[in-house]
Amino acid sequence: MREVDQVIALRLDSDVPLVSQVSRYIISAGGKRLRPALLLLICGALGFKGAQRFNLAAVVEFIHTATLLHDDVVDESSMRRGNATANETFGNPASVLVGDFLYSRAFQMMVDTQSLPIMSVLADATNIIAEGEVMQLMNMHNAALDEAGYLQVIRSKTAKLFEASARVGAILSGASPDIEKACADYGQALGTAFQVIDDVLDYTGDATVMGKNLGDDLREGKTTLPLIAAMQRGSDTQRELIKTAIETGDVGMIDQVVAIVKVTGALDVARKAASAEAQRAIEAAKHLPDGPHTMCLLQLAAQLLERQS
């Protein structure tokens, strides 16, 4: 990861000072770096030690960071990772345009690989992520969204880059089609579980630990799995209250919504769904050669359910 950070620092350089300033602001804010770590772990499990893995790990982090910059503008978010968002600090226009810079820089770096399969995977992933963002936008304040629709959104918006990161690691390593598919399956399942738990934390987490405001999903009108399960399991009165909260984005109702989500067992439903995805990731990782990197991949999936931020 130190090598990846060096690549990131080098490739953030721009003759336009604001570009470097905004880029460095959001990247230096921290974050889990899960996507580049996933790519490195897959390469390690499959025995690939070439320097190109650092370049591509930086690419996926740039793509992810670009989506965050755009997301925070669309969602009108004010806090991320415990700090003011870039749009809060520099304004919406700078955030959108620097997000565009990071996307285009990522594509410049992809070309360095001279690998059409890798470029194809990352280009397709970036396109599907954008579609997922639009799907989510279309479903804002839509209390009728069901679990299938919710999963379609998060598999496009969040899990796709996890999947692409793992698949790229396999392609770099010259893996067989079967191993490449197992890596992609691992990434998709891990990314899906990650987002479901993230949605659970929006109703159960500690804002100071999470680094974002509790109830943000409700304010933005996002119909996530805890709310879908609560509406399915609650009384007519409880269902109507949640429906109203989603449709209006009224965070003043957050305490009532949290109480309903807890009393209906909706959080257990969501955690069970995340657990099933984590188990799917574990089964996929078992196709990889034994070793410390594969062990890390297995532990990552198992411990994902315990995350608090």
N, C-alpha and C positions, 0 to 999 in steps of 0.2 A: 504493500500500500504506500510505503514511502516513495518507491519508484513511480507509482501512479501519480502521487501528489506532485512530484517533480515535473512530470509530463503536463499535468494540469496547469501548473504555474507557468511553464514555458509557453503553452498554447493559448493562454489567456491574454498574452501580449497583444496590444493593438495600438496603432498610432493615434487613436481617438481616446483621450483620457477617460471620458465617461464610460466607455465600453469596459475598459479594464476595471474601473472603480466599482461599477455595479456587479460585474462578474465576480470579482474577488470578494465583494461584500457577501453575496449569497453562498458562494462555495466555502468561504472561510467560516461561515456560521456553523459549520459542523455537519451533522447528519450522520446517518448510519453507514453510508457508502456500501450498502448491501449489494447493489447491482454489480459494481466493479469487483467487490470481494467474491461474489458468486462466480464471475467469469474466471478469476484467478484460481479459485478452489477447483473448478472443473478442469482447468489446464493442469493444475497440480495433480489431480486424481488420475489424469490421463497421460501424465509424463511430459507435457510440453513446457519447455523452459525458454523459448525464444522471447526476445524483447518486444515483439509485436503485441504480446498479451498486455503490456503496460499501456501501449497506445490505445488499444481497443477498450480496455477498462476505463480509460479517461473519456473515450467516445461515449460510452453508455452513461457515464456520470454527467457529461455535457448535455446529452439528450434529456436526461432526467431533470437537470437543473433548469433547462429551457422550459420544460413543462411546468415546473414549479413557478417560475416567473410569470408565465401566462395564466396559470391556475389562480394565483393570488390576485391578479387583476380581475379576472372573471368573477371570483368569489368575494371580492372586496375584503380580503383578509388583511388583518392588521398585525398578526403575530405568527411567527413560525420559528420553531426550535428555540423558543424563549426570547427571541429578538424581534424587533420591528421588521416587517416584511420589506422587500426592496421597493415595492410600490408605495408603501407608507413613507419610506425614507427619500426616495428619488422621484416618485410620481409614476403614474400609469404609463405615459408615453415612453419613458426611459426603460421601464421594465419590459414592455412588449418588444421594443426594438433590440434590447440586449438579449432577450430570449431568442429573437431571430438570428442574432449574431452567433449565439452558442449552437443553434441548430446548424447553421451554415458552416461553422468551424468544425463541428462534428463530422459533417459530410466531407470536408476537405481531408480530415484525418483518416476517414474510411478509405479514401482513394489510395493512401499510402500502402494499404495492405495488398493492393493489386489482386484482390480476391473477389471475383464476381459473386460467388455464393455468400460471402460475408456481407458484402454491400447490399445484396438482395434481401437478406434477413433483416438487416438494420433499417433499410429503406421501408420495407413492408411494415416492420414494427412501428416506425415513426408515423406512418400513415394510419395504422390501426389505432394507435394511441390518440391521434387527432379525431378519428371517428368516435372513439369512446368518450372524448371530451364533449363532442357535439351531442352524443346520445344522452350524456348526463345533463347537459344544458336543456335539452328537450324535456327531460323528466323532472326538472326543478319544480317543486311545489305540486308534484303529481302523486297524490296519496294512493292512486290505483296501481302503482307499479308493483309487480309481483316478484317473487324470488328469482324466477328465470330471467326476467328483465334486469333485475339488480345484478345477477351474476354476469350477464352479458356485458353490462357496463364495466364492472370492475375487472373482468378478464381482458377487456380491450384497453381500458384506461391505466390500470396498474399492473396486472399480471403479465401483459404482453412484453414489457421491457425485461422483466425477470426471465421470462421464457427465452427472449432473444439473447440475453447475456449468457445464459447457460448453453444455448445452441451454438453461439459464436465460439465459446470456449472449446466445444466439441469439434467444430469445423477446423479451428486453428490446430487442434491436436491430431487431425487426420483420422478422427474416429469413424467407425463403421456406421452405416445408416441406422442400425438398431441402437447403438450407443448414443448417437446424436439424438434420436427420438426420446430415449430415456432421459437424457439431459434436459431436453425441451420440456418433457412432461414434469420433471422435477421443478424446473423454473416456474412453469405455469401454476402448479399446485402450491408452491411456496408463496408466490405472489398473491394468489387468491386468498390463502390463509392469512397472510400479512394484512391485507386490506380488510378482511372481515374482523380481525382483532382490532384493527385501527378504528373501525366503526363501533365496536363494543366500547373501546376506551373513551369515545366521545360522550358516553353516558355514565362511565364508571371511573374514569381516570382522574389523576391529580393534575391540574393545569400547570403547576410549577414543574412537575416532572415531565409532562408531555411537551411543554414548550408551546402550547397553543391554547386558545380559549375553549373551555368546555361549552358544548351546545352549539358550536360553529355549524355542524351539519344541519341542525334544526333551523338555525337562522338562515342558512342558504337554501332551505327547502329540499334537502336531500332525503329521499326515502331509502334508508339503509335497512339491513337485515334485522337489527333489533326492533325497529319500528314496524316492519312488515310482520314479524313474528308476534309482536304485542297486539297488533290489530287483528291478527288471525285468532289469537287466544283470549282476547279481552272481551268484556261485556259491550253491549251496544253503546253505552255511555262512554266507556273508555276508548272505544274505537273512534267515536265522533270527536272526542277531545284531541286525540293524536292526529286525526284527519285535519282538523281545524288548525292545529299547530304547524303541520307540514304546509298546508295551503297558504297560511299567513306568514310563516317564518317568525312567529311570535316567541322570542326567547324568554319572555315573561312567563311562559307556560312550562319552562324547562323542568322545574321541580315536580310538577304534576306528571309530566311525560316520563321523567326518570322513575318516579314511584310506580307508574303503570308498567313500564318496561321491566322493572324488578319483580313486581308482584305477579305478573303473568308468566314468569319464567322465560321471557323472551331472550334474556342474556344467555341462558343455558342453551337455548336453541341455536343461537349464533355461535357460541363457543363450540358446540357439537359439530356444526358445519365446518368451522375452522379446523377442528381436530381431524375431521375426515379428510380435508385437503392436506393437512400436515402428514397424515398417514400415507396418503397417495404419493406425496413427495418422498417419504422414507422408502416406500416400495420401489420407486423409480431409481433412487440412489443405490439400491442394493445390486443394480446391474453394473455398477462401476467397480474397478479393481479395488481390492482391499488396500487400505493404507491410511495415513493420518489425514489426508485431504478429504477422502470419502467419509471418514469418521466425523470430520468437522461438518460436512454436509448433512449427515444424519443427525448430529447434535443440534445444528441450526434449525432444522425442521421440528425437532422434538421440543426445543426451548422457545420456539416462536410463540407458543400459547401462553407463556409466562411473561411476555413483554409488557412493560408499563408505560412505554413512550414510543 
